[in-house]
Amino acid sequence: MHRVLVAGPAAWNLIVRVADLPPPQPHALFARSHHDSLGGTSAGKALNLARLGMQVTLLTLVGDDDAGSRITAGLRIPGIDLVVSPSANGSERHVNLMDDQGQRLSVYLTLPMPAQTVAVAPELIDAADVVVADLADHARPVLRAARRAGKPVWCDLHDYDGVSEFQREFRDAADYLFLSGERLADPEAFLRERTAAGSRLAVCTLGAQGAIACERGGRVIRVPATPAGEVIDTNGAGDAFFAGFLAAHLGGAPLTECLRQASRAGATAVQTRDLAAATLTPELLRAGTPLT
C-alpha cells in the first residue's frame, strides 16, 4: 500500500447555491439552497486518496471549536491518519457561493494561524512515498522538509495566474505540478515553461475542454473531459482529479491512463455534494463504462 503525506487546509464551509454570482454592485441576493460541508483542498485530496486505496497522513490546522470538531469527525475514516496542529484563532471556515454554471465565489471567514511553530516529524517524511504540499503557509515546512529528504513533491496551484508571489515557492519546488487553466492565457506554454524549469510533469485542467499534460522533454498529451451527467456540486472536483491521477501514477499507469482516470475521478466528484463520492473506487476509474 502506498503512503501519501498531505499537508494543507481542512475547513468547515457553508455552501450557498445561487442562480448567478453577484455583480459588484449593491443588491439583494436570494439563495436557492444552502448546507454545511467539510471543505479544504487537503481534506478533499485525503478523502479521495483514501477511497482509492492509499494510506494517507494528513497534516492540517484545526481550532478548538465546533467547526474543528466537525472537521476532525469528517476526516477520521479508514485510510487517513490525521495529525492536527492547533490553530490560535479557530478553524478555517468559508462561505462558498455556487452558481448554476459551477462557478464559485469563496469568502474566507477564518484563515487559521498556527498556535505554535509547525513541527514536521522526520518519520512522517521518511515513511511517505509522495509528499503533497497544498497552498497554505503551514504547509511550507513540510514542503521544505520533503525537498531536503529527496521525496517526490506534488503541488496543486489551483487557479494560479502565472505570476502571484504566494504560490511561487510551491511552483518552484514541485516535481509534479497541477493547476487549472482559468487564469492562464496560454496553458500549454506555461506547462512547457515549468517542465523546462525543472518539474518532471505539469498538468492543467481545462474544464469542459479536458486536461493537458507536459512531461520533461516537451511531450504534450491531451485528454477530453469525462461526461458527468447531472452536475450537483463542483466543489472538490479538482482535488478528486489530482487524487485520481496520483493513485493511477503510483499504480504504474502510463501518463495518458493517469489523465483518463483523473478525469473520471473529477467527474464522480461533481455528482455529489461530498468531497469524495461514495461510488469512487479504483475499479470505477479503470473501467471504460460511462459514469452517467
Phi and psi in degrees as GROMACS dihedral restraints (atoms count N, CA, C in turn):
[ dihedral_restraints ]
;  ai    aj    ak    al  type     phi  dphi    fc
    3     4     5     6     1   -78.8    20    10
    4     5     6     7     1   142.8    20    10
    6     7     8     9     1  -111.5    20    10
    7     8     9    10     1   128.3    20    10
    9    10    11    12     1  -119.7    20    10
   10    11    12    13     1   128.1    20    10
   12    13    14    15     1   -98.4    20    10
   13    14    15    16     1   122.0    20    10
   15    16    17    18     1  -117.3    20    10
   16    17    18    19     1   129.2    20    10
   18    19    20    21     1  -125.1    20    10
   19    20    21    22     1   129.5    20    10
   21    22    23    24     1   153.2    20    10
   22    23    24    25     1  -160.0    20    10
   24    25    26    27     1   -76.5    20    10
   25    26    27    28     1   142.4    20    10
   27    28    29    30     1  -131.5    20    10
   28    29    30    31     1   139.3    20    10
   30    31    32    33     1  -141.4    20    10
   31    32    33    34     1   164.1    20    10
   33    34    35    36     1  -117.7    20    10
   34    35    36    37     1   119.2    20    10
   36    37    38    39     1  -119.3    20    10
   37    38    39    40     1   151.8    20    10
   39    40    41    42     1  -102.5    20    10
   40    41    42    43     1   119.0    20    10
   42    43    44    45     1  -100.8    20    10
   43    44    45    46     1   121.3    20    10
   45    46    47    48     1  -118.7    20    10
   46    47    48    49     1   122.0    20    10
   48    49    50    51     1   -94.0    20    10
   49    50    51    52     1   130.0    20    10
   51    52    53    54     1  -133.1    20    10
   52    53    54    55     1   160.8    20    10
   54    55    56    57     1   -65.9    20    10
   55    56    57    58     1   -44.8    20    10
   57    58    59    60     1  -142.0    20    10
   58    59    60    61     1   148.4    20    10
   60    61    62    63     1   -65.5    20    10
   61    62    63    64     1   146.5    20    10
   63    64    65    66     1   -71.1    20    10
   64    65    66    67     1   138.2    20    10
   66    67    68    69     1   -73.0    20    10
   67    68    69    70     1   163.3    20    10
   69    70    71    72     1   -80.5    20    10
   70    71    72    73     1    66.5    20    10
   72    73    74    75     1  -155.2    20    10
   73    74    75    76     1   152.7    20    10
   75    76    77    78     1   -64.5    20    10
   76    77    78    79     1   131.1    20    10
   78    79    80    81     1  -173.1    20    10
   79    80    81    82     1   169.2    20    10
   81    82    83    84     1   -90.5    20    10
   82    83    84    85     1   143.4    20    10
   84    85    86    87     1  -128.9    20    10
   85    86    87    88     1   128.7    20    10
   87    88    89    90     1  -106.8    20    10
   88    89    90    91     1   127.7    20    10
   90    91    92    93     1   -77.7    20    10
   91    92    93    94     1   142.4    20    10
   93    94    95    96     1   -83.2    20    10
   94    95    96    97     1   -33.2    20    10
   96    97    98    99     1  -166.6    20    10
   97    98    99   100     1   168.7    20    10
   99   100   101   102     1  -156.4    20    10
  100   101   102   103     1   152.6    20    10
  102   103   104   105     1  -158.2    20    10
  103   104   105   106     1   157.2    20    10
  105   106   107   108     1   -88.2    20    10
  106   107   108   109     1   149.5    20    10
  108   109   110   111     1  -156.6    20    10
  109   110   111   112     1   146.7    20    10
  111   112   113   114     1   -64.7    20    10
  112   113   114   115     1   136.0    20    10
  114   115   116   117     1  -141.4    20    10
  115   116   117   118     1  -168.5    20    10
  117   118   119   120     1   100.6    20    10
  118   119   120   121     1   132.0    20    10
  120   121   122   123     1   -64.2    20    10
  121   122   123   124     1   -35.1    20    10
  123   124   125   126     1   -74.2    20    10
  124   125   126   127     1   -36.6    20    10
  126   127   128   129     1   -60.7    20    10
  127   128   129   130     1   -43.7    20    10
  129   130   131   132     1   -61.7    20    10
  130   131   132   133     1   -44.5    20    10
  132   133   134   135     1   -63.5    20    10
  133   134   135   136     1   -44.6    20    10
  135   136   137   138     1   -61.5    20    10
  136   137   138   139     1   -44.7    20    10
  138   139   140   141     1   -64.3    20    10
  139   140   141   142     1   -43.4    20    10
  141   142   143   144     1   -67.6    20    10
  142   143   144   145     1   -41.5    20    10
  144   145   146   147     1   -63.2    20    10
  145   146   147   148     1   -41.2    20    10
  147   148   149   150     1   -62.7    20    10
  148   149   150   151     1   -40.4    20    10
  150   151   152   153     1   -64.6    20    10
  151   152   153   154     1   -25.0    20    10
  153   154   155   156     1   -93.9    20    10
  154   155   156   157     1    13.9    20    10
  156   157   158   159     1    90.6    20    10
  157   158   159   160     1     7.4    20    10
  159   160   161   162     1   -84.5    20    10
  160   161   162   163     1   150.0    20    10
  162   163   164   165     1   -95.5    20    10
  163   164   165   166     1   117.3    20    10
  165   166   167   168     1  -113.3    20    10
  166   167   168   169     1   133.3    20    10
  168   169   170   171     1  -106.6    20    10
  169   170   171   172     1   121.1    20    10
  171   172   173   174     1  -109.2    20    10
  172   173   174   175     1   119.1    20    10
  174   175   176   177     1  -102.1    20    10
  175   176   177   178     1   122.5    20    10
  177   178   179   180     1  -151.3    20    10
  178   179   180   181     1   169.4    20    10
  180   181   182   183     1  -100.0    20    10
  181   182   183   184     1   135.1    20    10
  183   184   185   186     1  -141.7    20    10
  184   185   186   187     1   138.6    20    10
  186   187   188   189     1   -89.1    20    10
  187   188   189   190     1   166.9    20    10
  189   190   191   192     1   -89.4    20    10
  190   191   192   193     1    74.5    20    10
  192   193   194   195     1  -151.6    20    10
  193   194   195   196     1   178.3    20    10
  195   196   197   198     1   -63.2    20    10
  196   197   198   199     1   -40.7    20    10
  198   199   200   201     1   -60.5    20    10
  199   200   201   202     1   -40.3    20    10
  201   202   203   204     1   -62.8    20    10
  202   203   204   205     1   -39.5    20    10
  204   205   206   207     1   -63.7    20    10
  205   206   207   208     1   -39.2    20    10
  207   208   209   210     1   -68.7    20    10
  208   209   210   211     1   -39.9    20    10
  210   211   212   213     1   -62.0    20    10
  211   212   213   214     1   -51.0    20    10
  213   214   215   216     1   -66.0    20    10
  214   215   216   217     1   -35.7    20    10
  216   217   218   219     1   -62.9    20    10
  217   218   219   220     1   -38.1    20    10
  219   220   221   222     1   -73.3    20    10
  220   221   222   223     1   -19.7    20    10
  222   223   224   225     1  -102.6    20    10
  223   224   225   226     1    -8.2    20    10
  225   226   227   228     1   -87.3    20    10
  226   227   228   229     1    79.2    20    10
  228   229   230   231     1  -127.8    20    10
  229   230   231   232     1   161.2    20    10
  231   232   233   234     1   -56.6    20    10
  232   233   234   235     1   134.9    20    10
  234   235   236   237     1   100.0    20    10
  235   236   237   238     1   -12.2    20    10
  237   238   239   240     1  -120.4    20    10
  238   239   240   241     1   122.4    20    10
  240   241   242   243     1   -98.4    20    10
  241   242   243   244     1   115.4    20    10
  243   244   245   246     1   -96.2    20    10
  244   245   246   247     1   123.5    20    10
  246   247   248   249     1  -117.9    20    10
  247   248   249   250     1   112.9    20    10
  249   250   251   252     1  -107.6    20    10
  250   251   252   253     1   131.0    20    10
  252   253   254   255     1  -100.9    20    10
  253   254   255   256     1   140.5    20    10
  255   256   257   258     1   -73.4    20    10
  256   257   258   259     1   140.6    20    10
  258   259   260   261     1   -95.1    20    10
  259   260   261   262     1   137.7    20    10
  261   262   263   264     1   -78.4    20    10
  262   263   264   265     1   -19.3    20    10
  264   265   266   267     1  -128.3    20    10
  265   266   267   268     1    25.4    20    10
  267   268   269   270     1    98.0    20    10
  268   269   270   271     1   169.7    20    10
  270   271   272   273     1   -76.7    20    10
  271   272   273   274     1   156.6    20    10
  273   274   275   276     1   -66.4    20    10
  274   275   276   277     1   134.5    20    10
  276   277   278   279     1  -141.7    20    10
  277   278   279   280     1   142.1    20    10
  279   280   281   282     1  -131.5    20    10
  280   281   282   283     1   157.7    20    10
  282   283   284   285     1  -111.6    20    10
  283   284   285   286     1   118.9    20    10
  285   286   287   288     1  -106.5    20    10
  286   287   288   289     1   116.0    20    10
  288   289   290   291     1   -87.3    20    10
  289   290   291   292     1   125.7    20    10
  291   292   293   294     1  -119.5    20    10
  292   293   294   295     1   126.1    20    10
  294   295   296   297     1   -97.7    20    10
  295   296   297   298     1   179.5    20    10
  297   298   299   300     1   -68.9    20    10
  298   299   300   301     1   -15.5    20    10
  300   301   302   303     1   -93.5    20    10
  301   302   303   304     1     3.3    20    10
  303   304   305   306     1    84.0    20    10
  304   305   306   307     1     5.9    20    10
  306   307   308   309     1   -77.7    20    10
  307   308   309   310     1   152.8    20    10
  309   310   311   312     1  -129.1    20    10
  310   311   312   313     1   139.1    20    10
  312   313   314   315     1  -118.3    20    10
  313   314   315   316     1   114.4    20    10
  315   316   317   318     1  -105.4    20    10
  316   317   318   319     1   124.1    20    10
  318   319   320   321     1  -107.9    20    10
  319   320   321   322     1   118.4    20    10
  321   322   323   324     1   -77.7    20    10
  322   323   324   325     1   119.2    20    10
  324   325   326   327     1   -85.7    20    10
  325   326   327   328     1   -41.5    20    10
  327   328   329   330     1  -140.6    20    10
  328   329   330   331     1   126.7    20    10
  330   331   332   333     1  -107.3    20    10
  331   332   333   334     1   109.9    20    10
  333   334   335   336     1   -67.0    20    10
  334   335   336   337     1   146.7    20    10
  336   337   338   339     1  -121.0    20    10
  337   338   339   340     1   133.7    20    10
  339   340   341   342     1   -59.5    20    10
  340   341   342   343     1   135.8    20    10
  342   343   344   345     1   -76.3    20    10
  343   344   345   346     1   -16.7    20    10
  345   346   347   348     1  -152.7    20    10
  346   347   348   349     1   169.5    20    10
  348   349   350   351     1   -59.3    20    10
  349   350   351   352     1   130.5    20    10
  351   352   353   354     1   -74.9    20    10
  352   353   354   355     1   114.7    20    10
  354   355   356   357     1   -98.3    20    10
  355   356   357   358     1   138.9    20    10
  357   358   359   360     1  -109.3    20    10
  358   359   360   361     1   112.8    20    10
  360   361   362   363     1   -65.8    20    10
  361   362   363   364     1   123.8    20    10
  363   364   365   366     1   -56.5    20    10
  364   365   366   367     1   -32.5    20    10
  366   367   368   369     1   -66.7    20    10
  367   368   369   370     1   -27.4    20    10
  369   370   371   372     1   -70.0    20    10
  370   371   372   373     1   -40.2    20    10
  372   373   374   375     1   -65.9    20    10
  373   374   375   376     1   -45.3    20    10
  375   376   377   378     1   -61.4    20    10
  376   377   378   379     1   -36.1    20    10
  378   379   380   381     1   -78.8    20    10
  379   380   381   382     1   -15.0    20    10
  381   382   383   384     1   -82.7    20    10
  382   383   384   385     1   137.4    20    10
  384   385   386   387     1   -79.2    20    10
  385   386   387   388     1   -32.0    20    10
  387   388   389   390     1  -143.2    20    10
  388   389   390   391     1   142.9    20    10
  390   391   392   393     1  -115.8    20    10
  391   392   393   394     1   125.5    20    10
  393   394   395   396     1  -106.4    20    10
  394   395   396   397     1   117.2    20    10
  396   397   398   399     1  -111.4    20    10
  397   398   399   400     1   111.8    20    10
  399   400   401   402     1   -91.9    20    10
  400   401   402   403     1   168.9    20    10
  402   403   404   405     1   -73.5    20    10
  403   404   405   406     1    92.5    20    10
  405   406   407   408     1  -162.7    20    10
  406   407   408   409     1   143.4    20    10
  408   409   410   411     1   -60.6    20    10
  409   410   411   412     1   -34.2    20    10
  411   412   413   414     1   -74.3    20    10
  412   413   414   415     1    -6.9    20    10
  414   415   416   417     1   -89.3    20    10
  415   416   417   418     1   -12.8    20    10
  417   418   419   420     1   -62.2    20    10
  418   419   420   421     1   -41.8    20    10
  420   421   422   423     1   -59.5    20    10
  421   422   423   424     1   -34.7    20    10
  423   424   425   426     1   -68.8    20    10
  424   425   426   427     1   -43.2    20    10
  426   427   428   429     1   -56.2    20    10
  427   428   429   430     1   -47.4    20    10
  429   430   431   432     1   -68.5    20    10
  430   431   432   433     1   -39.8    20    10
  432   433   434   435     1   -65.6    20    10
  433   434   435   436     1   -38.4    20    10
  435   436   437   438     1   -64.7    20    10
  436   437   438   439     1   -41.0    20    10
  438   439   440   441     1   -62.8    20    10
  439   440   441   442     1   -44.3    20    10
  441   442   443   444     1   -62.0    20    10
  442   443   444   445     1   -34.5    20    10
  444   445   446   447     1   -83.7    20    10
  445   446   447   448     1    -6.1    20    10
  447   448   449   450     1    75.3    20    10
  448   449   450   451     1    22.6    20    10
  450   451   452   453     1   -81.1    20    10
  451   452   453   454     1   147.5    20    10
  453   454   455   456     1   -62.8    20    10
  454   455   456   457     1   126.6    20    10
  456   457   458   459     1  -107.5    20    10
  457   458   459   460     1   128.5    20    10
  459   460   461   462     1  -116.1    20    10
  460   461   462   463     1   131.1    20    10
  462   463   464   465     1  -133.5    20    10
  463   464   465   466     1   142.6    20    10
  465   466   467   468     1  -115.6    20    10
  466   467   468   469     1   114.2    20    10
  468   469   470   471     1   -91.0    20    10
  469   470   471   472     1    -1.1    20    10
  471   472   473   474     1    56.2    20    10
  472   473   474   475     1  -127.8    20    10
  474   475   476   477     1   -93.7    20    10
  475   476   477   478     1    51.2    20    10
  477   478   479   480     1   -62.0    20    10
  478   479   480   481     1   141.4    20    10
  480   481   482   483     1   -96.0    20    10
  481   482   483   484     1     0.9    20    10
  483   484   485   486     1    94.4    20    10
  484   485   486   487     1   -12.4    20    10
  486   487   488   489     1  -133.9    20    10
  487   488   489   490     1   -16.1    20    10
  489   490   491   492     1   -58.1    20    10
  490   491   492   493     1   137.0    20    10
  492   493   494   495     1   -70.5    20    10
  493   494   495   496     1   -34.9    20    10
  495   496   497   498     1   -57.6    20    10
  496   497   498   499     1   -39.6    20    10
  498   499   500   501     1   -83.6    20    10
  499   500   501   502     1    -7.4    20    10
  501   502   503   504     1   -58.0    20    10
  502   503   504   505     1   -47.2    20    10
  504   505   506   507     1   -62.0    20    10
  505   506   507   508     1   -41.5    20    10
  507   508   509   510     1   -65.4    20    10
  508   509   510   511     1   -44.5    20    10
  510   511   512   513     1   -58.1    20    10
  511   512   513   514     1   -47.8    20    10
  513   514   515   516     1   -74.2    20    10
  514   515   516   517     1   -24.7    20    10
  516   517   518   519     1   -88.4    20    10
  517   518   519   520     1   -16.2    20    10
  519   520   521   522     1   -73.7    20    10
  520   521   522   523     1   128.5    20    10
  522   523   524   525     1   -77.0    20    10
  523   524   525   526     1   -36.8    20    10
  525   526   527   528     1  -124.5    20    10
  526   527   528   529     1   117.5    20    10
  528   529   530   531     1  -116.9    20    10
  529   530   531   532     1   131.8    20    10
  531   532   533   534     1  -127.7    20    10
  532   533   534   535     1   148.3    20    10
  534   535   536   537     1  -167.0    20    10
  535   536   537   538     1   169.0    20    10
  537   538   539   540     1   -97.6    20    10
  538   539   540   541     1   158.2    20    10
  540   541   542   543     1   -92.2    20    10
  541   542   543   544     1    12.5    20    10
  543   544   545   546     1   -58.2    20    10
  544   545   546   547     1   -35.2    20    10
  546   547   548   549     1  -116.4    20    10
  547   548   549   550     1    14.7    20    10
  549   550   551   552     1  -104.0    20    10
  550   551   552   553     1   131.3    20    10
  552   553   554   555     1   -70.1    20    10
  553   554   555   556     1   -35.9    20    10
  555   556   557   558     1  -140.9    20    10
  556   557   558   559     1    85.8    20    10
  558   559   560   561     1   -56.4    20    10
  559   560   561   562     1   -42.4    20    10
  561   562   563   564     1   -62.9    20    10
  562   563   564   565     1   -41.5    20    10
  564   565   566   567     1   -62.6    20    10
  565   566   567   568     1   -38.9    20    10
  567   568   569   570     1   -64.5    20    10
  568   569   570   571     1   -44.2    20    10
  570   571   572   573     1   -61.9    20    10
  571   572   573   574     1   -42.7    20    10
  573   574   575   576     1   -62.2    20    10
  574   575   576   577     1   -40.5    20    10
  576   577   578   579     1   -61.1    20    10
  577   578   579   580     1   -43.0    20    10
  579   580   581   582     1   -72.1    20    10
  580   581   582   583     1   -37.8    20    10
  582   583   584   585     1   -70.5    20    10
  583   584   585   586     1   -33.3    20    10
  585   586   587   588     1   -66.1    20    10
  586   587   588   589     1   -28.9    20    10
  588   589   590   591     1   -82.6    20    10
  589   590   591   592     1    -9.8    20    10
  591   592   593   594     1   136.8    20    10
  592   593   594   595     1   -16.1    20    10
  594   595   596   597     1   -66.7    20    10
  595   596   597   598     1   141.6    20    10
  597   598   599   600     1   -70.2    20    10
  598   599   600   601     1   -35.2    20    10
  600   601   602   603     1  -152.1    20    10
  601   602   603   604     1   141.4    20    10
  603   604   605   606     1  -131.4    20    10
  604   605   606   607     1   133.7    20    10
  606   607   608   609     1  -128.9    20    10
  607   608   609   610     1   136.2    20    10
  609   610   611   612     1  -129.0    20    10
  610   611   612   613     1   127.8    20    10
  612   613   614   615     1   -86.9    20    10
  613   614   615   616     1   143.2    20    10
  615   616   617   618     1  -125.7    20    10
  616   617   618   619     1    28.2    20    10
  618   619   620   621     1    61.7    20    10
  619   620   621   622     1  -128.3    20    10
  621   622   623   624     1   -66.4    20    10
  622   623   624   625     1   -14.2    20    10
  624   625   626   627     1   -88.8    20    10
  625   626   627   628     1     3.2    20    10
  627   628   629   630     1    93.6    20    10
  628   629   630   631     1  -136.8    20    10
  630   631   632   633     1  -149.5    20    10
  631   632   633   634     1   157.3    20    10
  633   634   635   636     1  -134.2    20    10
  634   635   636   637     1   142.9    20    10
  636   637   638   639     1  -133.4    20    10
  637   638   639   640     1   145.8    20    10
  639   640   641   642     1  -129.5    20    10
  640   641   642   643     1   124.7    20    10
  642   643   644   645     1   -89.4    20    10
  643   644   645   646     1   158.7    20    10
  645   646   647   648     1   -59.1    20    10
  646   647   648   649     1   131.5    20    10
  648   649   650   651     1   106.8    20    10
  649   650   651   652     1   -15.5    20    10
  651   652   653   654     1   102.8    20    10
  652   653   654   655     1    -4.4    20    10
  654   655   656   657     1   -67.8    20    10
  655   656   657   658     1   130.4    20    10
  657   658   659   660     1  -116.7    20    10
  658   659   660   661     1   134.1    20    10
  660   661   662   663     1  -128.7    20    10
  661   662   663   664     1   138.4    20    10
  663   664   665   666     1  -120.8    20    10
  664   665   666   667     1   145.5    20    10
  666   667   668   669     1  -132.1    20    10
  667   668   669   670     1   148.1    20    10
  669   670   671   672     1   -75.6    20    10
  670   671   672   673     1   163.0    20    10
  672   673   674   675     1   -69.8    20    10
  673   674   675   676     1   149.4    20    10
  675   676   677   678     1   -85.8    20    10
  676   677   678   679     1   124.9    20    10
  678   679   680   681     1   -58.2    20    10
  679   680   681   682     1   131.9    20    10
  681   682   683   684     1  -110.4    20    10
  682   683   684   685     1    -5.2    20    10
  684   685   686   687     1    71.1    20    10
  685   686   687   688     1  -139.0    20    10
  687   688   689   690     1   -69.1    20    10
  688   689   690   691     1   126.0    20    10
  690   691   692   693     1   -92.0    20    10
  691   692   693   694     1   117.2    20    10
  693   694   695   696     1   -94.6    20    10
  694   695   696   697     1   -43.7    20    10
  696   697   698   699     1  -160.6    20    10
  697   698   699   700     1   124.9    20    10
  699   700   701   702     1   -88.4    20    10
  700   701   702   703     1    -5.0    20    10
  702   703   704   705     1   -58.7    20    10
  703   704   705   706     1   129.0    20    10
  705   706   707   708     1    88.4    20    10
  706   707   708   709     1    -1.4    20    10
  708   709   710   711     1   -64.8    20    10
  709   710   711   712     1   -40.1    20    10
  711   712   713   714     1   -66.0    20    10
  712   713   714   715     1   -36.0    20    10
  714   715   716   717     1   -69.4    20    10
  715   716   717   718     1   -36.5    20    10
  717   718   719   720     1   -65.8    20    10
  718   719   720   721     1   -41.8    20    10
  720   721   722   723     1   -57.0    20    10
  721   722   723   724     1   -49.7    20    10
  723   724   725   726     1   -57.0    20    10
  724   725   726   727     1   -48.5    20    10
  726   727   728   729     1   -64.3    20    10
  727   728   729   730     1   -40.8    20    10
  729   730   731   732     1   -62.3    20    10
  730   731   732   733     1   -41.3    20    10
  732   733   734   735     1   -65.2    20    10
  733   734   735   736     1   -47.7    20    10
  735   736   737   738     1   -62.0    20    10
  736   737   738   739     1   -43.9    20    10
  738   739   740   741     1   -63.5    20    10
  739   740   741   742     1   -41.7    20    10
  741   742   743   744     1   -65.4    20    10
  742   743   744   745     1   -40.4    20    10
  744   745   746   747     1   -62.2    20    10
  745   746   747   748     1   -46.5    20    10
  747   748   749   750     1   -66.2    20    10
  748   749   750   751     1   -24.9    20    10
  750   751   752   753     1   -82.2    20    10
  751   752   753   754     1     0.5    20    10
  753   754   755   756     1    89.4    20    10
  754   755   756   757     1    11.7    20    10
  756   757   758   759     1   -71.1    20    10
  757   758   759   760     1   146.8    20    10
  759   760   761   762     1   -68.6    20    10
  760   761   762   763     1   166.4    20    10
  762   763   764   765     1   -57.3    20    10
  763   764   765   766     1   -46.8    20    10
  765   766   767   768     1   -61.0    20    10
  766   767   768   769     1   -39.5    20    10
  768   769   770   771     1   -69.5    20    10
  769   770   771   772     1   -36.9    20    10
  771   772   773   774     1   -59.3    20    10
  772   773   774   775     1   -44.0    20    10
  774   775   776   777     1   -64.8    20    10
  775   776   777   778     1   -41.5    20    10
  777   778   779   780     1   -63.4    20    10
  778   779   780   781     1   -45.5    20    10
  780   781   782   783     1   -66.8    20    10
  781   782   783   784     1   -36.0    20    10
  783   784   785   786     1   -62.4    20    10
  784   785   786   787     1   -43.3    20    10
  786   787   788   789     1   -62.1    20    10
  787   788   789   790     1   -40.8    20    10
  789   790   791   792     1   -65.8    20    10
  790   791   792   793     1   -38.2    20    10
  792   793   794   795     1   -64.1    20    10
  793   794   795   796     1   -43.4    20    10
  795   796   797   798     1   -61.4    20    10
  796   797   798   799     1   -37.8    20    10
  798   799   800   801     1   -67.4    20    10
  799   800   801   802     1   -34.3    20    10
  801   802   803   804     1   -65.9    20    10
  802   803   804   805     1   -33.7    20    10
  804   805   806   807     1   -66.5    20    10
  805   806   807   808     1   -34.2    20    10
  807   808   809   810     1   -78.6    20    10
  808   809   810   811     1    -6.0    20    10
  810   811   812   813     1   -90.0    20    10
  811   812   813   814     1     5.3    20    10
  813   814   815   816     1  -145.2    20    10
  814   815   816   817     1   158.6    20    10
  816   817   818   819     1   -82.2    20    10
  817   818   819   820     1   -11.4    20    10
  819   820   821   822     1   -83.9    20    10
  820   821   822   823     1   158.5    20    10
  822   823   824   825     1   -67.5    20    10
  823   824   825   826     1   -29.3    20    10
  825   826   827   828     1  -131.5    20    10
  826   827   828   829     1   126.5    20    10
  828   829   830   831     1   -67.9    20    10
  829   830   831   832     1   138.9    20    10
  831   832   833   834     1   -62.7    20    10
  832   833   834   835     1   -23.6    20    10
  834   835   836   837     1   -83.3    20    10
  835   836   837   838     1    -7.4    20    10
  837   838   839   840     1   -71.0    20    10
  838   839   840   841     1   121.9    20    10
  840   841   842   843     1  -144.2    20    10
  841   842   843   844     1   159.4    20    10
  843   844   845   846     1   -58.6    20    10
  844   845   846   847     1   -36.4    20    10
  846   847   848   849     1   -65.1    20    10
  847   848   849   850     1   -38.7    20    10
  849   850   851   852     1   -62.8    20    10
  850   851   852   853     1   -41.6    20    10
  852   853   854   855     1   -70.0    20    10
  853   854   855   856     1   -32.0    20    10
  855   856   857   858     1   -79.5    20    10
  856   857   858   859     1   -21.1    20    10
  858   859   860   861     1   -68.7    20    10
  859   860   861   862     1   156.7    20    10
  861   862   863   864     1  -100.3    20    10
  862   863   864   865     1     3.1    20    10
  864   865   866   867     1   -80.0    20    10
  865   866   867   868     1   151.4    20    10
  867   868   869   870     1   -62.8    20    10
  868   869   870   871     1   150.7    20    10
  870   871   872   873     1   -84.6    20    10
  871   872   873   874     1   -20.0    20    10
